[in-house]
């Protein structure tokens, strides 16, 4: 065996167009399968060797550390279901609801990432912003979740409505007292000032706000922001 036998060239196994996300590609590289939108990695298969050290694994570990008793989780922005898969593995018997606004993304997640096999996992195909403003329309109640994860992106762009006070307040209302709201934001130089302002605004809504920067691929970092209700 030579060193070249261990090399794995990327293989595109799905390439589709979405009215909402644009081009969505599923790419296999060795033991890693990823969803790429706008040249940004949106999801990985949970068994990828890289998953644990990147934002999905780090966020899940922090949830286990800070909310070990969590029983109900709402994820806004399912993508390929990476977060839902890892949370399910870390918290046996937990109930997970994932919201994804792009039906093409949901189809990709079902076909290539096996999200329908996640135990106690409900998928809602809807706009996350509408879900939190009108939760009763989706069989949700105030204070109904222990943890709410906000992971909403279009490519690398975080939606402007996700920064508003109305959205933050609506998200907070869905989480019980003592629970956690977690925001995942891309934290590269062009948007660091915007994210810093966002974190300052969160101080007015949560009793305790903390964060952790997670290194990504090359120059793409994420910041995980935790707000205690």
VEXSEVO-740162 format. One record per residue (C-alpha): x, y, z. Coordinates in steps of 0.5 Angstrom, whole numbers, padded with zeros to 4 digits, always signed. Each point is the difference from the previous one (the first is absolute). Example, Ala and Ser with C-alpha at 12.3 -4.5 7.8 and 13.67 -1.06 7.14 Angstrom:
<recs>
+0025-0009+0016/+0002+0007-0002/
</recs>
This chain:
<recs>
+0000+0000+0000/+0002+0007-0002/-0001+0007+0003/-0005+0001-0006/-0004-0006+0002/-0003+0004+0006/-0001+0006-0004/-0008+0001-0001/-0002+0005-0006/-0007+0003+0001/-0006-0003-0003/-0006+0004-0001/-0006-0005+0001/-0006+0005-0001/+0000+0007-0003/-0007+0003+0000/-0003+0007-0001/-0004+0003+0006/-0005+0007-0001/+0002+0001+0007/+0008-0002+0001/+0002+0000-0007/+0005-0005-0002/+0000-0006+0005/+0006-0005-0001/+0001-0007+0004/+0007-0001+0000/+0004-0007+0003/+0007+0001+0002/+0003-0006+0003/-0005-0002+0006/-0003+0007+0000/-0006+0002-0003/-0002+0007-0001/-0005+0005-0002/+0003+0006-0004/-0004+0007-0001/+0003+0006-0003/+0007-0003+0001/-0002-0001+0008/+0000-0007+0003/-0007+0000+0003/+0000-0007+0003/+0004-0006+0001/-0002-0007+0001/+0001-0002+0008/+0005-0005-0001/+0005+0004-0004/+0006+0001+0004/+0000+0007+0000/-0007+0001+0003/+0002+0000+0007/+0005+0006+0000/-0004+0004-0005/-0006+0004+0002/-0005-0005+0001/+0004-0005+0004/+0002+0006+0005/-0007+0003+0000/-0003-0007+0002/+0006-0001+0005/-0002+0007+0004/-0007-0002+0000/+0002-0006+0004/+0004+0003+0004/-0005+0006+0002/-0007-0003-0001/+0001-0008+0001/-0007-0001+0002/-0003+0003-0006/-0006-0004-0003/-0003+0004-0005/+0004+0004-0006/-0002+0005-0005/+0005+0001-0006/-0001+0005-0005/+0004-0001-0006/+0000-0008-0001/+0004+0000-0006/+0003-0007-0001/-0002-0002+0007/+0007+0000+0003/-0002+0004+0006/-0006-0005+0001/+0004-0006-0001/+0005+0002+0005/-0004+0002+0006/-0004-0006-0001/+0006-0004+0001/+0002+0004+0006/-0007+0000+0003/-0003-0006+0000/-0008+0000+0000/+0000+0008-0002/-0006+0002-0004/+0003+0005-0006/-0004+0004-0004/+0004+0003-0006/-0003+0006-0005/+0003+0000-0007/-0003+0005-0005/+0003-0003-0006/-0004-0006-0002/+0006-0002-0005/+0005+0000+0006/-0005-0004+0003/+0000-0005-0005/+0007+0000-0001/+0001-0001+0008/-0005-0006-0001/+0003-0003-0006/+0008+0001+0002/+0000+0001+0008/-0005-0005+0002/-0004+0005+0005/-0006-0004+0000/+0004-0005+0004/+0001+0005+0006/-0004-0003+0006/-0006+0005+0002/+0002+0005-0005/-0006+0004-0003/+0002+0004-0007/-0004+0007-0001/+0000+0003-0007/-0001+0007+0001/+0003+0007+0001/+0004+0000+0007/-0002+0007+0001/-0007-0001-0001/+0000-0006+0004/+0002+0004+0006/-0005+0005-0001/-0006-0005-0001/+0002-0006+0004/-0007-0002+0002/-0001-0001-0008/+0006-0006+0001/-0003-0003+0006/+0006+0004+0005/-0002+0003+0006/+0004+0006+0004/+0005-0003+0005/+0000-0007-0004/+0007-0001-0001/+0006-0001+0004/+0005+0002-0005/-0001+0004-0007/+0006+0000-0005/+0000+0006-0005/+0004-0002-0006/-0004+0003-0006/+0005+0002-0006/-0001+0001-0007/+0007-0002-0003/+0004+0004+0005/-0005+0006+0001/-0004+0000+0007/-0007+0003-0002/-0001+0007+0003/-0007-0001+0003/+0004-0005+0004/+0004+0006+0004/-0007+0003+0002/-0003+0001+0007/-0006-0003-0003/+0003-0006-0002/+0005-0001+0006/-0006+0001+0005/-0004-0005-0004/+0005-0005+0001/+0001+0001+0007/-0007-0001+0001/+0000-0007-0002/+0005-0002+0005/-0001-0001+0007/+0003+0004+0006/+0007-0003+0001/+0001-0003-0007/+0005+0002-0006/-0001+0004-0006/+0006-0001-0005/+0002+0004-0006/+0005-0003-0005/+0003+0006-0004/+0006+0000-0005/+0005+0004+0003/+0005+0003-0005/+0003+0006-0001/-0005+0004-0005/-0006-0002+0005/+0003+0000+0007/-0002+0007+0002/-0007-0002-0002/+0000-0006+0004/+0003+0004+0006/-0006+0005+0000/-0004-0006+0000/+0003-0003+0006/-0001+0007+0003/-0007+0000-0001/-0001-0007+0003/+0002+0003+0006/-0007+0003+0001/-0004-0006-0001/+0004-0005+0004/+0002-0001+0007/+0007-0002-0002/+0004+0000-0007/+0006-0004-0001/+0004-0002-0007/+0005-0005-0003/+0004+0001-0006/+0000-0006-0004/+0006-0001-0006/-0003-0002-0006/+0003-0002-0007/+0006+0005-0002/-0003+0007+0002/-0007-0002+0001/-0001+0001+0008/-0007-0001+0004/-0002+0003+0006/-0005-0004+0005/-0004+0005+0004/-0004-0002+0006/-0005+0004+0003/-0003-0003+0007/-0008+0001+0001/
</recs>
